[in-house]
Amino acid sequence: MSSSNQGIPGLPDLTHPIELIQFGNQILKASILLVFLVIALGVAIALMSFVLRRYQEENVIFLGEWVLRYSQILRGLQHLTLVLVLLVVGFFLSSTLGNRYHHWEQAKVVQVAQTVAGDKLEQTAPQVRYVIQEPFTYNNQVNGKIIKVNDTREVTRYLSLAGSQIQVKLEQNTDLQGRSAVYRIDYSADYKVVNRLKNVQSFFFEASPPDGYSLLSNYKVERSGTRLELLNPGDYGFPFSLQPGETTNFRITYQAQGGPRWVYNAGGQILSNFRLTATANFTPVEFASGITPKEIKADGRSTQYTWIFNDNVSVKNPFGVFTNTAPIRNTGIMPRLLLLAPALFLWWILLLYLSVPMSLQNVAIASGMFFACILTLTYLARFMNAELAWTMIALIFLTLSWGLGANRSASIAVIICSIAGAVLPVFGLLVPFSGLTLSGASLLSVLWLTVRHWYTWYNFPPEDRVK
């Protein structure tokens, strides 16, 4: 398995015991330090009480103030410890889910890529080659003298094709493992050659088979209905004679099997009277290289692409077709949300603390609700739209949040905090306009806290408590 499929590097994972042991050791050290700090503060108060035992009035006032502050610190430490524990546990849960979801997304990408993996079938346009004697001059030294020598040498030149009429039919199957697509091709092409030279009669018609095939059968090259035989194995140059001004026709046919892409490469030639018709008897399919066909015909079961150039044309990229896979969109959104879930939880809990009185029991229940909804969203998003899934989960989340209030006014405050601190932020990380949605959620949070504490637009009696 490649490293890209093993999760997000550098993040803790609950499925890795070594990381859990290391983190547990760090938590144990931090807890011991916190306990010693609390004990040290209590010992300091006791020592101050012992020192001030002679001054009874000052001792009573001093001890009263510090005992009250100490008890407040202890109560605050309880809430702080619970929130920190829940935040750490939520971080480990979220990071683990983020790793799993990242692994699942990458495996899905690999699975889709495997369906169209394989070498492409590439057919190169044939070439008409001829050899001429070309004079050239060079200097040579004879008996200490430099003399000029006139000689001739063989130079290879190419004759442009006068016409190309190509038809290819493509069918798609799967390989023996049933994972990758395989093309079966029926190829036929007619080429027209005109000898526009005055003093050349001998040519070679070089028609190589396609590259990237796994099976090639019935490969034939014909000239005016007569089949041309290979002189040497692997040498696809067929000699022929053609008088100046005469015309001849060649035909190439074969059946091949190869990867899920077929292209026709002009090989840098200038194509004249060119027509290529590619019929794909499968869907989805798309034309390759961005050269738009002149005609596209689709009947639901097959698609026909036709490229027509009546005069001449030069192309850099090859013509062709390939199997079009559905795009995998919105990758990385859920892992990002899961990594930021502890921060969203802290946002929501702080809003609740600043809005309504919170007990330890309610903090624990609220955190369980939040992370349970995140867990449900993680698995629902695998087979349905994440925004729709969160909309349904948010309705349940808000319904359960209503129970945190002791009466109607407190419950409404909890609902407002839940919308501003949990529902909108999570939704904002799922939609494309994340910045706008998160900005709206933060503005709603600030407006709510301002109305709640600075103005009297929304107040409820102090005796209202959460359950």
N, C-alpha and C positions, 0 to 999 in steps of 0.2 A: 504494500500500500504506500502510495506516495505521501510525502510530508504534508502536502496541501490538503489531504483528506483526513488528517488526524486532529483537527480542531484548530483553534486560534492559539498560536504560540505565546507562552509567557503567562497564561491565565491559569489560576488554580482550578482543579477538577476534583469533585468528590469521589470520582472513581479511581483516583491515584492515591494509594495509601501513604506513600512517602510524603506527599504534600500535606496530607491531613496531620501526620505526626509532627512535621515541622511547625505547622500552624498551631497545633495544640500546645506545643512547648512554648511558643511565643505568648499565647493567651494565658497559660499558667503563670509565666513570669510577670505579665502585666497585672494579673489578678492578685498575686502575692504582694506586688508593690502597692496596689491600691489598698489592700487590707492593712498593710503596715502604715500607710499614710493616715487612714482613719483611726487606727489604734494610737498612733503618735499624737494626733489631735486630741483624743480623749485623755491621754496621759498628760498632755500639756495643760489641759483644763484642770485636771486633778492637782497637778503641781501648783498651779496658780491659786487654787482653793486652799492648799496647805500653807502657802506663803502668806495669804491674806486672812488666815484664821483668827488673828488678833483683832483685825478690823472687821467687826461683824457686819455693820451696815454696808460698808463698801463691798464686803465679800458677797453678801446676799445680792446686791445689785449686779455686781460683775458676773457672778455665777448664773444668775437668772438670764442675763443677756446671752452669755456664751452657751448655756445649756439649750436655750431656745434656738440659737443659731446652729448648734450642733445637731439638734433634732431635725431642723430643717435641711441641713446638709445630708443627714442620713436618709431622709425621705427623698431628697433630690437624687442622691446616689442610687437609690433603688430604681427610680425611673430611668436615670441615665444608664445604669448597668443593663436594665432590661432592653432599652432601645438599642444600645450598642451590641448586645448579644443578638437581638433580632436582626440588626443591620448586618452583622458579620455572617450570620447563618444565611440571611437572604442573599448576601453577596456570593457566598459559595454556591448556593442553589442556582442563582442567576448565571454565574460564570460557567457552571457545569452545563446548564441548559443551552447557553450560548455556544459552548464547544460542541455539544451534540447537534445543535441546529446547523452550525457551520459545517460540520461533518456531513450531515444529511444533504445540505445544499450542494456541496462539492461532489458528493456521490451521485446526485441527480444530474449535475453537469457532465460528469464523466460518463454516465449511462447514456445520455443524449448524444454525447460526442462519439461514443462507440458505435452508435447506429449508423453514422456516416463516416466512420474511420476507414482507412485503406488508401492505397495508391490510386490516383486518378488515371483513367484511360485517355491517353493523349494521341491523337492522330495528326501527324505532320503532313502538310501538303506535299505531293510528289514534286520532283525537280527533273528538268530535262537538261542533261549535261552533255557538253561537247568539248573537244580538245582541238586547238588550233596551233599552228606553228607561228610563233611571233619572233621577229628579228630583234636582236639586241646587240649592244656593243660593250666590249670590256677591254681593259688594258692588260698586256702581258709583257714580260721581260725576256728578251732573247739576245744572248751574247752581250749582255750589258746594256742593251738598248730597249727602250720601252716602245712597243708597237701597239697599234689599235687593231683589235680583232673583231670582225663582224661574224655573228653566228645566229643560230635560231634555237628556240627552246619551246617546249610544250606548255601551254597555258590552258587551264580549265576555265570555261565560261558556262553560263547557264542561259537557257532560252525560256522566256516567260510563257506560262500557260495561256492559251487563247480563250479558254472557257472551262468552268468547273460547275458540274451539276451533281450535288451530293445529297443523298438521302440516308438517314440513319434512324432506325427504330430501336427504342430502349425499353426494356422491361426490368422491373426491380423485384428481386427475391431476397431472401435472407440466407446467411451462411449456415453451416451445419450446427453451430452453437445457437442459432436463432437470435443473435445480438446485432450483427452488422448487416447493412444493406449490400447487395451485390447486383451489379448491372449485367444484363445479357443484351448484347448489341448485334443487330443485323445491319451491316454496313454495305452500301453500294454507291459508287461514284463514277461518273463519266467525265473524262478530261479530253479537251480538244487541243491539239498541237499543230501549229502552223509554222513551217520553215520560211522565215523571212530573210534568211541569209543567202548570199549568192554563191559562196564557194565552200559550203559545209553540207555534207550529206549524211555523215555518221553521227549518231546520237546515242545516249544512254537514258532510258526512262527509269529513274530511281524512285521506287515506291516502297518505302519501308513499312512494316506492320506497326500497329499502335504500341506505344510504350505503356507499361504498367498492367499488362493483362496477366491473368492467372490461367486462362485457357484461350487458345486461338485455333480455330478450325476453318476448313474450306477456304483458305486464303488463295485467291486466284487473281492473276493479272492477265487481261486479254487485250489484244489489239485487233480492232475491226472484226471481232467475233472469234479470233484465233487465240488460244491460250498460250502464254509465254512461259517457258520452263526456266527454272533457276539453273544457272551454269555451275555455281559454287554455293555450297551451304552457307547461309548467312549473308550472301551477297545479293542484294535486291536491286541491282542495277541491270536492266534488260536492254541489250543493244538493239538498235533498229536503224534502218536507212530511210531517209526522206528527202526527196528532191526539192530544190528551191521552189518556193511558191506553193507546194503541195500541203495537203491537210490530212491528218490521221487522228483517230480516236482511240483512247485507252479506257478500260473499265476495270475497276478494282472492287472485289467483293470478298467478304469474310464474315464470320461470326466469332464474337469474342466475349469473354467474361472478365470482369474486373471490379474495381472499387466504385463507390457511389458518386462518380463524377466523370463526365465525358466532355472533352474539349477538342476543338479542331484548330491546330496551330498553323498559321500561314508561313511560318519560318522566315519572316522578313521579306517575302515576295510581294510584288504588286499583283493583286488579283484582278483578272479581267473577266467580265461576263460571269460573275460568281453568283451561285444560288445554293444555299444550304438549308435543308429542311430536316429538322430534328423532331421526332414524334415520341413523346414520353407517355407510355401507357400506365402511369401511376400518378399519384398525388401524395403530398404536395411537392411541386417542382418549380424551379426558377431558372432563368437564363443566367449564364455566368459572364464575368468580366465587365459587366456594365455596358456592353454593346447592344443597344436595344434592337430587337428584331423588327423587320418591316411588317410582319404579320404575326399575330398570335391568335390561335383558335383553340378554344377549350370547350369540351362537351361534358365535363363532370368526371369522366373516367380517364381521359387522356388530354394532353396539351401538345399543340403543334406550334413550333417556333420556326419562322422562315426568315432568313437573311438574304436579301437580294441587292446586288450591285451590278447594274447593267453595263456600266463603262469600266472603270477600274477603281481600286481602292487599296489603300495600305493600312494595315491595322497592327498595333503593337501588342495588344492582348488577344488571346485566342477566343474564338466563339465556343459556345457549349452550353450544357445544362447540368444541374446538380440537384440532389434531393434537398429540399428546403425543410429545415426543422423549425418547429415553433420556438420563438425566442423565450429564454428563461429570464423573466423580469423580476425586479424587486429583490434580487439577492443581496444579502448583507443587512437588510432592514431589521429582521427579527433578532439577529445577533447583536446589533447595535442597541435595540430596545432592551434586550436582556442584560447587557452590560450596564446600562443606565438605570435599570429597575431599582437598585438600592437607593440611588439618589432621588428617584421619584417617590419612593416610600418615605424617605426622610423628609422630603418636601411636604407630603401629605400629613405625616405625623406632627410636624411642627405647626402646620395650620390648625390641626385639631387641638394641640396644646394651647395655642394662642387664642382659640375661639371658645372652647368649652372645657370644663374640668374633666380630666382624664384619670381613671384609676388604672392600676397595674393590670387588672383583669381585662379591661376594655382595650388597653394597648396591645396585649397579647392576642385578643380576638381580632382586632383590626388588622394586625400584621398577618395573621393567618388568612384572613379574607383576601388581603391584597396579593400575597404571593400565590395563593390558590388560584386566583383569577389569572395571574401571569402564567402559571403553569398550564392552565386550561387553554389560554390563548396560544401558547407555544405549540401545543399538539393540534389544536383546531386549524392553525394557520398552515399546516402541512397539506391539507386537502380542501381548503376553502379560502375565500378571500379574507385576509387578516382584518381589514376594516369592518367588514360585516360581522366577523366573529367577535371583535371587541365591542361592537354596538350591542350585540346580544348579551355578552358578558357584563357590560357596563350597567345594563338594566338590572341584572341580578345583584351586581355589586352595590348599586345605589339603594336597592330595596333592603338589602341586609344592613347597609350603613344607617338606615333610618332608625334601627333599633338601638343605636348608640346613645340616642337622646332620651332623657327622662320624660320629656313632654314634647309638645308640638314645636315650640319655639327652639328648643335645643336640637331637635331632630332636623329642623330646617337648616340650622347653622351647620350641622354635620354634613348635610347634603350639599350645601354650597362649598364647604371645604373639600368634599370628595370630588365634586365636579372640577373645581379649580386646581386641586392638588394631585388628582389621580387620573380621572377620566380624560380630561383634555390633554394633559401631557403625554399620556400613552397614545392617544389618538394622533397627537401631533407628530410623534416619532414614526407613525405608520404611513402618513400621507406625504405626498411630495412637498407640500408647503409646511415643512416642519418648523422653520423659523417663525413664520407668521402665527401658526397655531400655538406654539410655546410662548410667544410674546403675548398673545391674547390670554393664555392661562395665567401667566405671571401678573398681567395687569388686573385680571379678575381677582387674584389672590390679594394684591395690594389694596384694591378698592374695598374688598370685603373686610380686611383687617382695619382699614381706616374708618369705615362706617361702624365697625363693631366697637372700636376703642376710643376714637376721637369725637365721634358725633353720637347723637342719641336717636339716630334713625332706626337702629335695630338693637334693642337691649332686652334681656330677659332677667327676671329676678335672680339674685344671688343664690336663693335656695334651690334653684333648678340645678339638678346634678345629673350626670350620666348614670345609667344604671350600673 
